[in-house]
Amino acid sequence: MRPSLLAFLLALASSVMGIAQTVEESFARDPGPLDFIRGEGYEQAILQSLTGDALVGLDAQNRVVPRLSDRWEIQGQRLRFHIREGARFTSGSPVTLEDVAWTFQEIQTSPNASPTKRGILQGVALRAKGSYLEVSSSKPAARLLLELAHVPVARKGHGEEGSGPFSLARKGSEWTFTARDHFLKPKISTFHFRLIADDQALLQNLQKGWLSIGVPPARARLHPPPGMVELRQPTRAQLIVFSRLGLAPLQALERWRGEAFPANFFNAKAFASRGLWPESIGFPLMKIQAPALPPPRGQHWELLYSAGDELVQKALLALRERAKGEGLDLEPKPVEAALLYERLQKGDFQLASALNIFDPHPWSVLELLEPDGPMNFCGWKDADFPSLAARLDSPQSPAWQGLQRVWATHPAALPILDFTSVVWVDKRLRVEPSALGLYLTTPGPSAWSWAK
């Protein structure tokens, strides 16, 4: 073989291998700029999970595992964290206790901070003591430890810079994540995301093998192409409808949700919710415990939802048809995602739907009930809540049953869909399923690898 031909073939092989080492992915929505203080939403969470480190992580079995902190102690209501040596931000600066304290305080005090993180850090106090950071709050320490997995640490004064296993470069509607020298030892060299907002375009990209991983549209008789496999994960994700019109709409939706969606209506990606809170985190099935209100004939209800979500639109249109049978005009209204969230925070809606992914512990439902809870969009409150909440010191506390009964008498929200994660994955890519999704666990994507 001539040397020039050999060189050409070697170069070609190197090129193909380089392509194979890049995981090609997509975002359905623009996550916005990377921001560990203000960033909010699922796509932003993926950005932060790849580029940042929280004090602790949650593994695929929902156990707390070391992340930025390599060890910690629980002393009553206090947590003591020790920062691992050698952790560095993308600028090369070492991670210090001062960076952790600054991140937490910025989230607590900034008016534009992530509502989810602000809810986690509500009432949390920090104190640096020598080589460790002491964190305390009125919450049970076991709950706070789990929740802190969702608060990545930024470099002091630089809310856009994390210490995670990948560095980020954005160009237009493309995001490239490159592996760093990091304690999780990422095995994937590069993740490349493109913005693909249209379901049909996404399906085409998957079928042609242009993506390594992706969520197919919720359509019947779809099968992965030859080079991919279908992966199903249990999730704790629900589509929740919030009501500022009182109980009547929620009672109607409770009747309709089991009737509007026949079997396999969503191609096994979703099914009608049954209770008030997720069964998957241990709550028994319970319906609204209030006298049935008269059928709301002749009324017009506007229901906001995030524009561009084909599955949610399909569900709400089915509910609209079911509502017509009772003489009710239910109008699903698509709203751009950022505007929807703004209106939810302001309480500027009649009915509104939002997707929520619950953490793998019962305390996550308190986001719907606590006065400053990030999902308490309707200002729900009850005189018995403070005393019940004070007794929720463990997942087995009998107070959970009492709290669920209180919520059932006058809920402000109702789940209508539970989701099952259906993902198509390149056969060569080794990933680990998780109830939190593929990206939000530890080590998560850092442990993915290409088959040899």
C-alpha positions as CSV (number, residue, x, y, z in Angstrom):
1,M,0.0,0.0,0.0
2,R,1.3,3.4,-0.9
3,P,2.3,5.6,2.1
4,S,-0.1,8.4,0.9
5,L,-3.1,6.0,0.8
6,L,-2.2,4.6,4.2
7,A,-2.0,8.1,5.6
8,F,-5.4,8.9,4.1
9,L,-7.1,5.8,5.6
10,L,-5.6,6.5,9.0
11,A,-6.8,10.1,8.9
12,L,-10.3,8.9,7.8
13,A,-10.4,6.3,10.7
14,S,-9.3,9.0,13.2
15,S,-12.1,11.3,11.9
16,V,-14.7,8.6,12.2
17,M,-13.5,7.7,15.7
18,G,-13.7,11.4,16.7
19,I,-17.3,11.6,15.5
20,A,-18.2,8.5,17.5
21,Q,-16.8,10.0,20.7
22,T,-19.2,12.9,20.5
23,V,-22.7,12.4,21.9
24,E,-25.1,14.3,19.7
25,E,-28.1,15.6,21.5
26,S,-30.8,18.2,21.3
27,F,-32.8,20.8,23.3
28,A,-36.5,21.3,22.6
29,R,-36.2,24.8,24.2
30,D,-33.4,27.3,24.5
31,P,-32.1,26.9,28.1
32,G,-30.8,30.5,28.1
33,P,-27.3,31.5,29.4
34,L,-25.7,29.2,31.9
35,D,-26.4,30.8,35.3
36,F,-26.1,28.9,38.6
37,I,-27.9,31.7,40.5
38,R,-30.8,32.6,38.2
39,G,-31.1,29.7,35.8
40,E,-34.4,27.7,36.0
41,G,-36.0,24.9,34.1
42,Y,-35.2,21.4,32.9
43,E,-32.9,22.4,30.0
44,Q,-31.0,24.8,32.3
45,A,-30.7,21.9,34.9
46,I,-28.9,19.8,32.2
47,L,-26.5,22.7,31.5
48,Q,-25.8,23.0,35.2
49,S,-25.5,19.3,35.9
50,L,-22.8,19.0,33.2
51,T,-20.8,22.1,34.1
52,G,-21.3,22.3,37.9
53,D,-21.0,20.4,41.1
54,A,-23.3,20.5,44.1
55,L,-22.1,19.6,47.5
56,V,-23.6,16.2,47.2
57,G,-25.2,14.2,44.4
58,L,-27.9,11.6,44.0
59,D,-27.1,8.3,42.2
60,A,-29.3,6.2,40.0
61,Q,-30.6,4.4,43.1
62,N,-31.6,7.8,44.7
63,R,-28.8,7.6,47.3
64,V,-26.9,10.6,48.5
65,V,-23.3,10.3,47.2
66,P,-20.2,12.6,47.4
67,R,-19.8,15.3,44.9
68,L,-18.0,18.6,45.6
69,S,-18.0,17.6,49.3
70,D,-16.1,14.3,49.7
71,R,-17.5,13.7,53.2
72,W,-20.0,15.2,55.6
73,E,-21.5,14.7,59.1
74,I,-25.0,15.1,60.4
75,Q,-25.3,16.6,63.9
76,G,-28.9,17.2,64.8
77,Q,-30.2,19.9,62.5
78,R,-26.7,20.8,61.3
79,L,-24.7,19.4,58.3
80,R,-21.0,19.7,58.2
81,F,-19.4,19.6,54.7
82,H,-15.8,19.1,53.8
83,I,-14.8,20.4,50.3
84,R,-12.6,17.9,48.4
85,E,-9.1,18.9,47.6
86,G,-8.3,19.5,43.9
87,A,-11.7,20.7,42.9
88,R,-11.4,23.6,40.5
89,F,-13.6,25.9,38.5
90,T,-13.2,26.2,34.7
91,S,-11.0,29.2,35.2
92,G,-8.6,27.1,37.2
93,S,-9.4,28.7,40.6
94,P,-9.7,26.2,43.5
95,V,-13.2,25.8,45.0
96,T,-13.3,27.2,48.5
97,L,-15.8,27.4,51.3
98,E,-16.2,31.1,50.4
99,D,-17.5,30.1,46.9
100,V,-20.2,27.9,48.5
101,A,-21.2,30.6,51.0
102,W,-21.4,33.2,48.2
103,T,-23.5,31.0,46.0
104,F,-26.0,30.2,48.7
105,Q,-26.3,33.8,49.8
106,E,-26.8,35.1,46.3
107,I,-29.6,32.6,45.8
108,Q,-31.2,33.7,49.1
109,T,-31.0,37.4,48.5
110,S,-31.2,38.0,44.7
111,P,-34.7,38.9,43.6
112,N,-34.1,37.1,40.2
113,A,-32.7,33.9,41.7
114,S,-34.1,30.6,40.8
115,P,-37.3,30.1,42.7
116,T,-36.6,26.4,43.0
117,K,-33.2,26.9,44.6
118,R,-34.5,29.8,46.7
119,G,-37.1,27.5,48.1
120,I,-34.5,24.9,49.0
121,L,-32.4,27.5,50.8
122,Q,-35.2,29.2,52.6
123,G,-34.1,29.7,56.2
124,V,-30.8,28.0,55.6
125,A,-27.8,29.4,57.6
126,L,-24.2,28.9,56.8
127,R,-21.0,29.2,58.9
128,A,-17.4,28.5,57.8
129,K,-15.5,26.8,60.7
130,G,-12.0,26.0,59.8
131,S,-11.8,23.3,57.2
132,Y,-15.6,22.7,56.9
133,L,-18.9,24.5,56.2
134,E,-21.7,24.2,58.7
135,V,-25.2,24.3,57.2
136,S,-28.3,24.4,59.3
137,S,-32.0,25.1,58.9
138,S,-35.4,24.3,60.5
139,K,-35.8,21.5,57.9
140,P,-34.9,17.9,58.9
141,A,-31.2,17.4,58.1
142,A,-32.1,14.3,56.0
143,R,-34.4,16.4,53.8
144,L,-31.9,19.3,53.4
145,L,-29.1,16.9,52.4
146,L,-31.2,15.5,49.6
147,E,-32.3,18.9,48.4
148,L,-28.8,20.3,48.3
149,A,-28.0,18.0,45.4
150,H,-29.9,20.5,43.2
151,V,-27.8,23.6,44.2
152,P,-24.5,23.6,42.2
153,V,-21.8,25.9,43.4
154,A,-20.6,28.9,41.3
155,R,-17.3,30.8,41.6
156,K,-17.7,33.9,43.8
157,G,-18.7,36.8,41.7
158,H,-19.2,34.6,38.6
159,G,-22.6,33.0,38.5
160,E,-21.9,31.6,35.1
161,E,-18.9,29.5,36.1
162,G,-19.0,26.1,37.7
163,S,-16.5,23.3,38.6
164,G,-18.2,20.4,36.9
165,P,-16.9,17.6,34.6
166,F,-17.5,19.5,31.4
167,S,-16.8,23.0,30.1
168,L,-19.4,24.8,27.9
169,A,-19.0,26.7,24.7
170,R,-22.1,28.1,23.0
171,K,-22.4,29.3,19.4
172,G,-25.8,30.4,18.3
173,S,-28.2,27.5,18.8
174,E,-25.5,24.9,19.5
175,W,-23.9,24.0,22.8
176,T,-20.7,22.0,23.1
177,F,-19.6,20.4,26.4
178,T,-15.9,19.3,26.6
179,A,-14.6,16.9,29.2
180,R,-12.3,18.5,31.9
181,D,-9.8,17.0,34.3
182,H,-12.3,16.3,37.0
183,F,-12.7,14.0,40.0
184,L,-15.6,12.2,38.2
185,K,-13.3,11.2,35.4
186,P,-15.7,11.7,32.5
187,K,-15.4,9.0,29.9
188,I,-17.3,10.9,27.1
189,S,-15.0,13.5,25.5
190,T,-17.8,15.7,24.0
191,F,-21.5,16.4,24.2
192,H,-23.0,18.5,21.4
193,F,-26.5,19.8,21.6
194,R,-28.5,21.5,18.9
195,L,-31.8,23.3,19.3
196,I,-34.5,21.2,17.6
197,A,-37.9,22.6,18.7
198,D,-40.1,20.8,16.1
199,D,-41.1,17.2,16.9
200,Q,-41.1,16.1,13.3
201,A,-37.6,17.5,12.8
202,L,-36.5,15.7,16.0
203,L,-37.9,12.4,14.7
204,Q,-36.2,12.8,11.4
205,N,-32.8,13.4,13.1
206,L,-33.3,10.3,15.3
207,Q,-34.4,8.1,12.4
208,K,-31.4,9.2,10.2
209,G,-28.9,8.6,13.0
210,W,-27.9,12.3,13.3
211,L,-28.6,12.1,17.1
212,S,-27.0,9.7,19.6
213,I,-29.9,10.1,22.0
214,G,-33.3,11.6,22.0
215,V,-36.9,11.5,23.2
216,P,-39.2,10.4,20.3
217,P,-42.6,12.2,19.9
218,A,-45.6,10.6,21.6
219,R,-47.0,9.0,18.5
220,A,-48.3,5.5,18.0
221,R,-46.3,2.8,16.2
222,L,-43.0,4.5,16.4
223,H,-40.0,2.2,16.7
224,P,-36.3,3.1,17.0
225,P,-34.2,2.9,13.9
226,P,-31.8,-0.1,13.5
227,G,-28.8,1.7,15.1
228,M,-30.7,2.6,18.3
229,V,-32.5,0.9,21.2
230,E,-35.5,2.0,23.2
231,L,-34.8,2.7,26.9
232,R,-37.6,3.1,29.4
233,Q,-37.0,4.7,32.8
234,P,-39.4,5.1,35.7
235,T,-40.0,8.8,36.5
236,R,-41.7,10.9,39.0
237,A,-42.7,13.5,36.5
238,Q,-46.3,14.8,36.4
239,L,-48.2,17.3,34.4
240,I,-50.0,19.4,37.0
241,V,-52.9,21.8,36.6
242,F,-53.0,24.7,39.0
243,S,-56.3,26.5,39.6
244,R,-57.0,30.0,40.8
245,L,-60.7,29.4,40.2
246,G,-61.2,27.2,43.2
247,L,-62.2,23.5,43.4
248,A,-64.7,23.3,40.6
249,P,-62.1,22.9,37.7
250,L,-60.0,20.4,39.7
251,Q,-63.0,18.3,40.5
252,A,-64.0,18.3,36.9
253,L,-60.5,17.4,35.8
254,E,-60.4,14.6,38.4
255,R,-63.5,13.1,36.7
256,W,-62.2,13.6,33.2
257,R,-58.5,12.5,33.4
258,G,-59.3,8.8,33.6
259,E,-61.8,9.0,30.7
260,A,-60.1,11.4,28.2
261,F,-57.0,9.3,27.6
262,P,-57.6,5.8,26.3
263,A,-55.0,3.0,26.6
264,N,-51.8,3.8,24.7
265,F,-53.1,7.3,23.8
266,F,-49.6,8.6,24.4
267,N,-47.6,5.6,23.0
268,A,-46.8,4.5,26.5
269,K,-45.0,7.8,27.3
270,A,-47.7,9.0,29.7
271,F,-50.9,7.8,31.4
272,A,-53.7,9.4,33.4
273,S,-52.7,10.3,37.0
274,R,-54.8,8.7,39.7
275,G,-54.2,10.3,43.0
276,L,-53.3,13.7,44.3
277,W,-49.6,13.1,45.0
278,P,-47.1,10.7,43.3
279,E,-47.6,7.0,44.1
280,S,-43.9,6.5,43.2
281,I,-42.7,8.3,46.3
282,G,-45.0,6.4,48.6
283,F,-48.2,8.3,48.8
284,P,-51.4,6.2,48.9
285,L,-54.1,7.0,46.3
286,M,-56.4,9.7,47.5
287,K,-59.1,11.8,45.7
288,I,-60.4,15.3,46.5
289,Q,-62.2,15.1,49.8
290,A,-64.7,17.8,49.4
291,P,-68.5,17.9,48.5
292,A,-69.0,17.7,44.7
293,L,-69.8,21.1,43.2
294,P,-72.5,21.3,40.6
295,P,-71.4,20.7,37.0
296,P,-70.0,24.1,35.7
297,R,-72.1,24.3,32.6
298,G,-71.7,27.4,30.3
299,Q,-68.5,28.6,31.8
300,H,-65.3,29.5,29.9
301,W,-62.0,28.4,31.4
302,E,-58.6,29.4,29.9
303,L,-55.8,26.8,30.5
304,L,-52.3,28.0,29.9
305,Y,-49.6,25.6,28.7
306,S,-46.1,25.7,27.4
307,A,-46.1,26.2,23.6
308,G,-44.5,23.6,21.4
309,D,-45.1,20.5,23.6
310,E,-46.9,18.1,21.3
311,L,-47.8,15.6,24.1
312,V,-49.2,18.3,26.4
313,Q,-51.2,19.9,23.6
314,K,-52.7,16.5,22.7
315,A,-53.7,15.9,26.3
316,L,-55.3,19.3,26.7
317,L,-57.2,19.0,23.4
318,A,-58.6,15.6,24.6
319,L,-59.7,17.3,27.8
320,R,-61.3,20.1,25.9
321,E,-63.5,17.6,24.0
322,R,-64.4,15.8,27.2
323,A,-65.4,19.2,28.7
324,K,-67.8,19.9,25.8
325,G,-69.8,16.9,26.9
326,E,-70.6,18.8,30.1
327,G,-71.4,22.1,28.4
328,L,-68.1,23.7,29.4
329,D,-65.7,25.7,27.2
330,L,-62.2,24.7,28.2
331,E,-59.7,26.7,26.1
332,P,-56.1,25.5,26.1
333,K,-53.9,28.5,25.3
334,P,-50.2,28.0,24.4
335,V,-47.7,30.4,25.9
336,E,-44.0,30.8,25.4
337,A,-42.2,28.9,28.3
338,A,-40.6,31.9,29.9
339,L,-43.8,33.9,29.8
340,L,-45.8,31.0,31.2
341,Y,-43.4,30.7,34.2
342,E,-43.6,34.4,34.8
343,R,-47.4,34.3,34.8
344,L,-47.4,31.3,37.2
345,Q,-45.2,33.2,39.6
346,K,-47.4,36.3,39.4
347,G,-50.6,34.2,39.8
348,D,-51.8,35.7,36.5
349,F,-53.9,32.8,35.2
350,Q,-57.2,31.0,35.6
351,L,-55.8,27.5,35.0
352,A,-52.3,26.7,34.1
353,S,-50.3,23.5,33.5
354,A,-46.7,22.8,34.3
355,L,-44.5,19.7,34.3
356,N,-42.9,18.9,37.6
357,I,-40.2,16.3,38.3
358,F,-40.5,15.3,42.0
359,D,-37.4,14.3,43.9
360,P,-37.2,10.7,45.2
361,H,-38.5,11.6,48.7
362,P,-41.8,12.7,50.1
363,W,-40.6,16.1,51.2
364,S,-40.6,17.1,47.5
365,V,-44.5,17.5,47.6
366,L,-44.0,20.4,50.0
367,E,-43.0,22.6,47.0
368,L,-46.8,22.7,46.4
369,L,-47.7,23.7,50.0
370,E,-45.1,25.7,51.7
371,P,-45.7,29.5,51.8
372,D,-42.6,30.1,49.7
373,G,-42.7,26.8,47.9
374,P,-41.6,27.1,44.2
375,M,-44.8,25.4,43.1
376,N,-47.2,27.1,45.4
377,F,-48.5,29.4,42.6
378,C,-52.0,29.8,44.1
379,G,-51.0,31.0,47.5
380,W,-52.4,27.8,49.1
381,K,-52.4,27.8,52.9
382,D,-54.1,25.9,55.8
383,A,-54.1,26.6,59.6
384,D,-53.0,23.0,60.3
385,F,-50.0,23.0,57.9
386,P,-47.4,24.5,60.3
387,S,-48.0,21.9,63.0
388,L,-48.1,19.0,60.6
389,A,-45.0,20.2,58.7
390,A,-43.1,20.4,62.0
391,R,-43.6,16.6,62.5
392,L,-42.3,15.5,59.1
393,D,-38.9,14.5,60.4
394,S,-38.7,11.3,58.4
395,P,-40.3,9.7,55.3
396,Q,-42.2,7.3,57.7
397,S,-43.8,10.0,59.8
398,P,-47.5,9.5,60.4
399,A,-47.9,13.3,59.8
400,W,-47.7,12.7,56.0
401,Q,-51.1,11.0,56.1
402,G,-52.6,13.9,58.0
403,L,-51.0,16.4,55.6
404,Q,-52.4,14.6,52.5
405,R,-55.9,14.6,54.0
406,V,-55.6,18.4,54.7
407,W,-54.5,19.0,51.1
408,A,-57.3,16.8,49.8
409,T,-60.0,19.0,51.4
410,H,-59.0,22.0,49.3
411,P,-56.1,21.3,46.9
412,A,-54.8,24.1,44.6
413,A,-53.5,21.7,42.0
414,L,-54.1,18.3,40.5
415,P,-51.9,16.0,38.4
416,I,-53.5,14.8,35.2
417,L,-50.6,12.9,33.6
418,D,-47.8,10.7,34.9
419,F,-44.9,10.2,32.6
420,T,-42.8,7.3,31.6
421,S,-39.4,8.2,30.1
422,V,-39.0,6.7,26.6
423,V,-35.6,7.4,25.1
424,W,-33.9,6.2,22.0
425,V,-30.2,5.6,22.5
426,D,-27.4,4.8,20.1
427,K,-26.6,1.0,20.5
428,R,-23.0,1.8,21.1
429,L,-23.6,4.3,23.9
430,R,-23.7,2.9,27.5
431,V,-25.9,4.9,29.8
432,E,-27.5,4.3,33.2
433,P,-31.3,4.8,33.6
434,S,-32.6,6.7,36.6
435,A,-35.8,8.0,37.9
436,L,-34.3,11.5,37.8
437,G,-33.5,11.1,34.1
438,L,-30.2,10.4,32.3
439,Y,-28.5,13.7,33.0
440,L,-29.3,14.7,36.6
441,T,-27.7,11.9,38.6
442,T,-24.1,11.4,39.9
443,P,-21.9,10.4,38.2
444,G,-24.6,10.5,35.4
445,P,-23.1,11.4,32.0
446,S,-19.6,11.3,33.4
447,A,-20.0,7.5,33.6
448,W,-21.4,7.0,30.1
449,S,-19.1,5.4,27.6
450,W,-18.9,4.2,24.1
451,A,-18.8,0.5,23.5
452,K,-15.3,-0.7,22.4
